[in-house]
Amino acid sequence: MTPHSTVGVTVGVGSPYAELASVSALCFTKRTGLQSIILGVNEYAQSRISHPAALRLKLFDYVRAERIIYFDADWLCIRDWKPSFPERSCDLLACRDFILTEEWPRQQYDFQSDSFLGSPADVPLDAGPDILRQDYIREIQAFADLRLPCSRWINSGLLLMNRTHHKALLETALELYSGGIGHHPEYFEQPALMKAIELLETSVRLLPRNLNVLAAYETKWPSSIVGLHVKLKRHGTFLGQIRQGLVSSPEQVQLYFQKQ
């Protein structure tokens, strides 16, 4: 438990996530100046949840802060960031899910565009598979009986929440995850969370894409990126260096991923 007003929280259970969580927490604290907390094997055992990823649905049970910035263990803050929460806002703050083919699988980000650095561009919901990941969208819609427009879908790898407005959201998502919706084999608790957003009509404010960029290939990334969401199965070299202790500090992470 912590009495701080705003903290960062990640989950690190099992290998390689336990090792990676230690590094991602250091990066978060270095780049934001905020305390970071790792939920690990003890919290996982206490929770009796079927998968560690769903621990984010019990954040407010384990962390006594009013505002929480949740980040996945494979989300790495590689540039200075001053997170802000709108005063008295009920908005859930997150980046849009990776529903565009330009983000995955193409990895064709426009790093200097207004949509990348500011408010994301509108999504044409009737667009074809050259623009939208239609197979993925249909799969999640069917899995969660989800009617929420995909333009409002979020990626749960980075969430800015406050206790007053979002504790009930996480509790509803946990009920769905443990019951009617269940655990998705690849996207874990995210469909249940989005169904809870739909049912509770939660207001979502989409953050700039540069806070949560899906990095599916080993490469150097430009300095306009704040948060890099590393697809671990495609970053074997990086993961190996984490395990060997060759990358263990925020400076080493930045050197590995960011263009100089």
C-alpha positions as CSV (number, residue, x, y, z in Angstrom):
1,M,0.0,0.0,0.0
2,T,1.1,3.6,-0.6
3,P,-0.5,6.9,0.4
4,H,0.9,8.9,-2.5
5,S,-1.5,10.8,-4.7
6,T,-0.1,9.6,-8.0
7,V,2.0,6.5,-8.6
8,G,3.0,4.3,-11.5
9,V,2.2,0.6,-11.2
10,T,3.3,-2.4,-13.3
11,V,3.0,-6.2,-12.9
12,G,6.0,-8.5,-13.0
13,V,5.2,-12.2,-12.5
14,G,7.4,-15.0,-13.9
15,S,10.2,-14.8,-16.5
16,P,10.8,-12.6,-18.4
17,Y,8.3,-10.2,-17.0
18,A,9.7,-10.0,-13.4
19,E,13.1,-9.0,-14.8
20,L,11.5,-6.6,-17.3
21,A,9.2,-5.0,-14.8
22,S,12.2,-3.9,-12.7
23,V,13.7,-2.1,-15.7
24,S,10.4,-0.6,-16.9
25,A,9.7,0.7,-13.3
26,L,13.1,2.4,-13.2
27,C,12.5,3.9,-16.6
28,F,9.1,5.2,-15.5
29,T,10.5,6.8,-12.3
30,K,13.5,8.3,-14.1
31,R,11.4,9.9,-16.9
32,T,8.4,11.0,-14.8
33,G,9.8,11.7,-11.4
34,L,6.9,9.6,-9.9
35,Q,7.2,6.6,-7.6
36,S,6.7,3.2,-9.3
37,I,5.4,0.0,-7.7
38,I,5.7,-3.6,-9.0
39,L,2.9,-6.0,-8.2
40,G,4.6,-9.5,-8.1
41,V,4.1,-13.1,-7.1
42,N,2.7,-12.2,-3.6
43,E,-0.1,-10.1,-5.0
44,Y,-0.8,-12.6,-7.7
45,A,-1.1,-15.4,-5.2
46,Q,-3.4,-13.4,-3.0
47,S,-5.6,-12.3,-5.9
48,R,-6.5,-15.9,-7.0
49,I,-6.8,-14.5,-10.5
50,S,-6.2,-16.9,-13.4
51,H,-3.5,-14.8,-15.2
52,P,-1.1,-12.2,-13.9
53,A,-2.1,-9.7,-16.6
54,A,-5.5,-9.3,-14.9
55,L,-3.9,-8.0,-11.7
56,R,-4.4,-4.5,-13.3
57,L,-8.1,-5.1,-12.6
58,K,-7.3,-5.0,-8.8
59,L,-4.9,-2.1,-8.8
60,F,-6.9,0.0,-6.3
61,D,-7.0,-3.0,-3.9
62,Y,-3.2,-3.1,-3.7
63,V,-2.3,0.5,-4.1
64,R,-3.8,3.3,-1.9
65,A,-3.0,6.1,-4.3
66,E,-5.8,8.4,-5.7
67,R,-4.4,8.4,-9.2
68,I,-2.6,5.4,-10.8
69,I,-0.6,5.3,-14.0
70,Y,-0.6,1.6,-15.0
71,F,2.0,0.4,-17.5
72,D,2.8,-3.1,-18.8
73,A,6.2,-4.5,-17.9
74,D,7.0,-4.4,-21.6
75,W,6.1,-0.7,-21.9
76,L,9.2,1.4,-21.6
77,C,9.3,5.1,-21.0
78,I,12.3,6.3,-23.0
79,R,11.8,10.1,-22.9
80,D,10.9,12.6,-20.2
81,W,7.2,12.8,-19.6
82,K,5.0,14.8,-17.2
83,P,1.7,13.0,-17.0
84,S,-1.3,15.2,-16.3
85,F,-4.8,14.3,-15.0
86,P,-7.6,16.8,-15.9
87,E,-9.0,18.3,-12.7
88,R,-12.3,16.6,-11.6
89,S,-12.4,14.6,-14.8
90,C,-14.1,11.2,-15.0
91,D,-12.2,10.4,-18.2
92,L,-10.2,7.2,-18.5
93,L,-7.0,8.2,-20.2
94,A,-5.4,5.7,-22.6
95,C,-4.1,5.3,-26.1
96,R,-6.3,3.9,-28.8
97,D,-5.9,0.2,-29.4
98,F,-3.7,-0.9,-32.3
99,I,-6.6,-1.3,-34.8
100,L,-4.8,0.4,-37.7
101,T,-2.8,-1.7,-40.2
102,E,-0.3,1.1,-40.4
103,E,0.6,0.6,-36.8
104,W,0.5,-3.2,-37.0
105,P,1.7,-5.1,-39.0
106,R,3.1,-2.3,-41.2
107,Q,4.8,-0.3,-38.4
108,Q,4.5,2.8,-40.6
109,Y,4.0,5.6,-38.0
110,D,4.1,9.2,-39.1
111,F,6.3,10.3,-36.2
112,Q,5.8,14.1,-36.7
113,S,2.1,14.2,-37.5
114,D,-0.5,15.9,-35.4
115,S,-2.3,12.6,-35.0
116,F,0.9,11.0,-33.6
117,L,1.9,13.8,-31.3
118,G,-1.6,15.1,-30.3
119,S,-5.2,14.0,-30.7
120,P,-5.5,10.8,-32.8
121,A,-7.2,11.1,-36.1
122,D,-10.7,9.8,-36.6
123,V,-11.0,6.2,-37.7
124,P,-13.2,5.5,-40.7
125,L,-15.2,2.6,-39.3
126,D,-16.3,1.4,-42.8
127,A,-12.7,1.2,-44.0
128,G,-11.4,-2.0,-45.5
129,P,-8.6,-4.3,-44.4
130,D,-6.0,-2.0,-45.9
131,I,-6.7,0.5,-43.1
132,L,-8.3,-1.4,-40.3
133,R,-7.3,-4.8,-38.8
134,Q,-10.7,-6.3,-39.6
135,D,-9.9,-9.8,-38.6
136,Y,-8.7,-8.7,-35.2
137,I,-11.7,-6.4,-34.7
138,R,-14.2,-9.1,-35.6
139,E,-12.5,-11.6,-33.3
140,I,-12.7,-9.2,-30.3
141,Q,-16.3,-8.2,-31.1
142,A,-17.3,-11.8,-31.1
143,F,-15.3,-12.8,-28.0
144,A,-16.7,-10.1,-25.8
145,D,-20.0,-9.5,-27.5
146,L,-18.6,-6.0,-27.9
147,R,-20.6,-3.2,-29.4
148,L,-18.3,-0.4,-28.5
149,P,-17.1,1.3,-31.7
150,C,-13.5,0.3,-32.4
151,S,-12.6,4.0,-32.6
152,R,-13.0,4.0,-28.8
153,W,-11.1,0.8,-28.1
154,I,-8.1,1.3,-25.8
155,N,-4.9,-0.6,-25.3
156,S,-4.6,-1.5,-21.7
157,G,-0.8,-1.4,-21.7
158,L,-1.0,2.2,-20.5
159,L,-3.8,3.5,-18.4
160,L,-4.3,6.7,-16.4
161,M,-7.0,6.3,-13.8
162,N,-8.4,7.8,-10.7
163,R,-9.9,5.9,-7.8
164,T,-13.1,8.0,-7.6
165,H,-14.3,7.2,-11.1
166,H,-12.5,4.1,-12.2
167,K,-12.4,1.7,-9.2
168,A,-15.9,0.5,-10.2
169,L,-14.8,0.2,-13.8
170,L,-12.0,-2.2,-12.8
171,E,-14.3,-4.2,-10.5
172,T,-16.9,-4.6,-13.3
173,A,-14.1,-5.7,-15.7
174,L,-12.9,-8.2,-13.2
175,E,-16.4,-9.7,-12.9
176,L,-16.6,-10.0,-16.6
177,Y,-13.1,-11.5,-16.9
178,S,-13.9,-14.0,-14.1
179,G,-17.3,-14.8,-15.6
180,G,-19.2,-14.1,-18.8
181,I,-16.3,-12.8,-21.0
182,G,-13.4,-14.7,-19.7
183,H,-9.7,-14.8,-20.4
184,H,-8.6,-14.2,-24.0
185,P,-5.6,-16.4,-25.0
186,E,-3.7,-13.5,-26.6
187,Y,-5.3,-10.3,-25.4
188,F,-5.9,-11.5,-21.8
189,E,-8.1,-9.1,-19.8
190,Q,-8.4,-6.3,-22.4
191,P,-11.7,-7.5,-24.0
192,A,-13.4,-7.7,-20.6
193,L,-12.1,-4.2,-19.8
194,M,-13.5,-2.8,-23.0
195,K,-16.8,-4.5,-22.4
196,A,-16.9,-2.9,-18.9
197,I,-16.3,0.5,-20.6
198,E,-19.2,-0.1,-22.9
199,L,-21.6,-1.3,-20.1
200,L,-20.7,1.6,-17.7
201,E,-20.6,4.1,-20.6
202,T,-17.2,5.2,-19.3
203,S,-15.8,8.4,-20.8
204,V,-12.5,7.7,-22.6
205,R,-10.0,10.4,-23.6
206,L,-7.5,9.1,-26.1
207,L,-3.9,10.1,-25.6
208,P,-1.4,10.8,-28.3
209,R,0.0,7.7,-30.0
210,N,3.6,8.7,-29.1
211,L,2.9,7.6,-25.5
212,N,2.3,4.0,-26.5
213,V,4.0,2.9,-29.7
214,L,3.9,-0.8,-30.6
215,A,7.5,-1.9,-31.4
216,A,7.3,-5.1,-33.2
217,Y,10.8,-5.1,-34.8
218,E,14.3,-4.6,-33.6
219,T,15.1,-1.1,-34.6
220,K,16.0,2.4,-33.5
221,W,13.1,4.8,-32.8
222,P,13.0,8.6,-33.1
223,S,13.0,10.9,-30.1
224,S,9.4,11.9,-30.6
225,I,8.4,8.6,-28.9
226,V,7.8,8.7,-25.2
227,G,6.6,5.2,-24.5
228,L,7.6,2.1,-26.4
229,H,5.5,-1.0,-26.1
230,V,7.9,-3.8,-27.0
231,K,6.5,-7.0,-28.6
232,L,8.9,-9.4,-26.7
233,K,8.7,-12.3,-29.0
234,R,10.1,-10.2,-31.8
235,H,12.8,-8.6,-29.7
236,G,15.0,-11.5,-28.8
237,T,18.2,-9.6,-28.7
238,F,16.8,-7.0,-26.3
239,L,15.3,-9.7,-24.0
240,G,18.6,-11.5,-24.0
241,Q,20.5,-8.4,-22.9
242,I,17.9,-7.8,-20.1
243,R,18.5,-11.4,-18.8
244,Q,22.2,-11.0,-19.0
245,G,22.1,-7.7,-17.1
246,L,23.6,-5.8,-20.1
247,V,20.5,-3.6,-20.2
248,S,19.4,-2.7,-16.7
249,S,19.1,1.1,-16.5
250,P,17.0,3.8,-18.1
251,E,20.0,5.2,-19.9
252,Q,20.8,1.8,-21.4
253,V,17.2,1.2,-22.5
254,Q,17.2,4.6,-24.3
255,L,20.6,3.9,-25.9
256,Y,19.3,0.5,-27.2
257,F,16.1,1.8,-28.7
258,Q,16.4,5.5,-29.5
259,K,18.2,7.2,-32.4
260,Q,20.8,9.7,-31.2
